[in-house]
Amino acid sequence: MTREQLHRKVETDPANPALLSALGCVDIALGNKQLAISEAKRAVEMLPISKDAVQGPNLLENLARVYTWANEPDLALETLDPLIKIPSGVYYGDLKLDPGWDPLRKDPRFEKLLAELAPKD
């Protein structure tokens, strides 16, 4: 039911990248890998960080999550990398504690990203 409602909203407002990004997250949770990746990538293309420093990072983070849940760790980590370098990107606590990132936890590249974000004494 949720997917259909969100899809209708995207059809009604196709220029809204936040809705499209959310649909990508729903689709990956439903196992629609290629569709989810396509939606999340398109949302980032519609509103990149270079055009919107507030909403753009959220869309890029959603794309990283879609890649993570789609078992695409290389793409997920590549997408996360720029997000650790900007103020409105991902935060240490989010990467450290959010179970959505669990599929990446054993990857040494994820540990490196986490170490870069860790609070400094």
C-alpha positions, 0 to 999 in steps of 0.5 A: 500500500505505501509503495503505491501511495508514494508512487502516485505522489511521485507521478503527481509531482515528478519534479520532487527529488525527495519523493523519488528518493523516498520511493527508491528506499521503499523499492529497495526494501521491497527487493526491487533493486534496479528500480530502486537504484534508478530512482535514487540516482535520478533524485540525486541527478535532479538535485545534486549537492552543487545545487542544494547544500541542504537537501542534496546530501540527504538524497546522496545519503539515500542513494548510499543506503539503497546501494548498501541494501542492494548489496553494492558495497563498492558503490555505497562506499564511493557514495558515502565518501564525499558525504563525510567531507561536508558539514551537512553530510553523514554524521559519526553517530549515524554511521556508527549506530544506525543498523541500516549500515550494518551490511558495510560494517565488516568492510575496512573501507567503512571503518576508515570512513568511520575513523575519519568522522570520529570525534577528535580528543 
